[in-house]
Amino acid sequence: MFIMNEKNAFVLNITFLVIITVCYGYNYTDNIDDFFRNKHTNNWAVLVDTSRFWFNYRHVSNVLSIYRSVKRLGIPDSQIILMIADDMSCNPRNPRPATVFNNANQHINVYGDDVEVDYRGYEVTVENFVRLLTGRLPPGTPRSKQLLTDEGSNILVYLTGHGGDGFLKFQDSEEITSQEMADALEQMWQKQRYHELFFMIDTCQAASMYEKFYSPNILAVASSLVGEDSLSHHVDPAIGVYIIDRYTYYALEFLENVDPFSKKTIGEFLTVCPKRVCISTVGIRKDLFKRNPHDVPVTDFFGSVRPVKLLSSTSTDTNISISTTKKVISLNKSHYKYVPALISFKK
């Protein structure tokens, strides 16, 4: 029978500190306070295409391109919610079945062979989107359709489709207003469902969707200001439609030069599409965000792979001895499923 006495309690406490030191790569005596202050523990992405019909091919390409980027940078499918209102890969007008390309040169099939769509077709509704964000889903909803975030989660929310001043259309039959969007994010904050949130939207008059935000720790970027259209980039003659929007195209050009250990920042990302190339004016809102975007690594929202530091040796006894010698274990790409960036993303 185990008897808790003063000696056993002391050993258990020290063992707990050693476990923390080994698992999280911290020198306890110097950095334990930093460990408890750092509330960011995991990354999630909510990627939504709200449009149907073949002529909106570019919106599917937009969302699948961002999906590919966040997966390439380390966010697993279990922490990505992908909502696509129409399946362009299976559309009878598609001359290349089971493919979606974001570039006329067909550098890469962004539909790929391992895309996991969580909400498809008529499941992509305003109600399902708001329920997903706020966690108000019906009992029995599969885990793959739930946003299982907590107070340590950084969330990327990416929206693309057709919008106007203060609204975003879903399925060309309903819309979510900027006030409804702001209230949903406030519910998330009140229920401790995020630590920081990066809101990214590519649609006409996109900036109107973040104007009513009032919850803390939100950084927002929009492809166009109120009164401006968000324009497409180029047509693929083989399928006869525009295949990607301008803002998302230049955002992806930036992300293709980011790797899991990149030192590029969100501040740099916010400048990827100046008006001379976007034609529309990119809108940014950062008054709700506590940190300087130039101090925030882009992988804080678009990735999740981090270096791991381990103690080379540890020992515990009644005299207590903890080694502080550390060894940095670097990523071995031969053992990690890493998708290389494109050699040239430009058309």
C-alpha positions, 0 to 999 in steps of 0.5 A, spaced: 500 500 500 502 506 497 503 511 503 504 519 502 509 522 507 513 528 506 519 524 503 514 521 497 510 528 496 517 531 495 519 526 490 513 526 486 513 534 486 520 534 483 518 528 478 512 533 476 517 538 474 522 534 471 516 531 466 514 538 464 522 540 463 523 534 458 516 535 455 516 542 453 523 543 453 524 548 458 529 549 464 525 550 470 529 554 474 530 560 468 523 559 464 518 556 468 514 562 468 514 563 461 511 556 460 505 558 464 504 565 461 504 562 454 497 560 453 498 559 445 498 551 445 494 549 438 492 551 431 486 550 427 483 553 421 476 554 418 476 555 411 469 556 407 467 557 400 460 559 400 459 559 392 455 554 388 455 554 380 461 553 375 462 560 374 464 560 381 470 555 380 475 560 383 472 560 389 473 553 390 480 554 388 481 559 393 479 555 399 483 549 396 489 553 395 489 555 403 487 548 405 493 546 401 498 551 404 496 550 412 496 542 411 503 543 408 505 548 414 503 543 419 496 543 421 493 536 421 486 535 417 483 533 424 484 541 426 482 543 419 474 545 418 473 545 410 467 547 408 465 547 400 459 549 397 460 546 390 464 540 388 468 543 382 472 537 381 466 532 379 462 538 375 460 535 368 463 541 365 470 540 368 474 537 362 479 534 367 475 530 372 477 530 380 482 536 379 482 543 381 487 548 379 489 555 381 494 556 376 493 556 368 499 553 368 497 547 372 503 547 377 499 543 382 492 539 383 490 543 389 484 538 390 489 532 390 488 525 393 487 527 400 482 532 401 478 531 407 471 536 406 467 536 412 461 540 410 459 539 402 454 542 398 448 544 401 451 543 408 454 549 407 449 554 410 449 560 415 446 556 420 451 550 420 457 556 420 455 559 426 453 553 430 460 551 428 464 557 431 460 557 437 460 550 438 452 549 438 452 543 434 446 538 435 448 532 439 451 526 435 455 531 431 461 527 428 468 530 431 470 531 424 464 537 423 466 540 430 471 546 432 474 543 438 478 549 440 479 552 447 482 558 450 489 556 447 487 555 440 489 560 435 484 560 429 485 562 422 478 563 419 478 564 411 472 566 407 471 567 400 465 568 396 460 573 393 459 579 398 456 586 399 456 592 404 455 588 410 454 581 408 456 575 405 452 570 401 451 563 402 449 558 396 446 565 393 440 564 397 442 566 404 447 571 407 450 572 414 451 579 416 457 583 419 453 584 425 452 576 426 459 575 424 461 579 430 456 576 435 458 569 433 466 571 434 464 574 441 460 568 443 467 564 441 471 569 446 466 568 452 466 561 451 473 561 451 474 558 444 480 561 442 486 565 444 487 569 438 484 569 431 486 571 424 480 573 420 481 573 412 476 574 407 476 575 399 470 578 397 467 584 394 467 590 399 470 585 404 472 590 409 465 591 411 465 584 414 470 586 420 467 593 421 463 591 427 468 586 430 468 588 438 472 582 441 479 582 443 485 578 440 482 578 433 486 581 427 483 581 420 485 582 413 480 583 407 481 583 400 477 590 398 474 596 402 467 598 402 465 600 395 470 596 392 470 590 388 475 584 389 477 582 382 479 575 379 486 574 377 486 570 370 482 565 366 484 558 364 482 557 357 482 550 357 476 551 362 473 558 360 473 561 367 477 565 372 480 560 376 483 564 382 482 571 385 487 576 385 488 577 393 488 570 394 493 569 388 498 573 391 497 571 398 499 564 396 505 566 392 507 569 399 505 562 403 509 558 398 515 561 400 514 559 407 516 553 411 515 550 417 521 554 421 520 560 417 521 567 420 516 571 416 511 575 420 504 576 419 506 583 418 509 581 412 503 577 410 499 583 410 502 587 405 502 581 400 497 585 395 498 592 394 493 596 390 498 596 384 497 588 383 490 587 387 487 593 384 482 593 390 485 596 396 486 591 402 483 592 408 486 591 415 484 591 422 489 590 428 486 595 433 483 589 437 489 585 436 494 586 442 501 584 439 505 587 433 503 583 427 511 584 425 512 580 431 508 575 430 510 569 426 506 567 420 506 560 422 502 562 429 496 562 424 498 558 418 502 552 421 503 548 427 510 545 427 515 547 432 522 545 434 523 540 440 528 541 445 529 535 450 534 534 456 540 530 454 539 526 461 535 527 467 536 523 474 532 524 480 533 521 487 532 524 494 538 529 493 535 531 487 539 532 481 536 535 474 541 536 468 540 542 464 544 540 458 539 541 452 540 538 445 536 541 439 532 536 435 531 539 428 526 536 423 528 530 419 524 531 412 526 524 410 521 522 416 516 527 416 511 528 411 513 535 408 510 537 401 515 542 398 513 549 395 512 550 388 518 552 384 515 558 381 508 560 383 507 565 378 503 564 371 
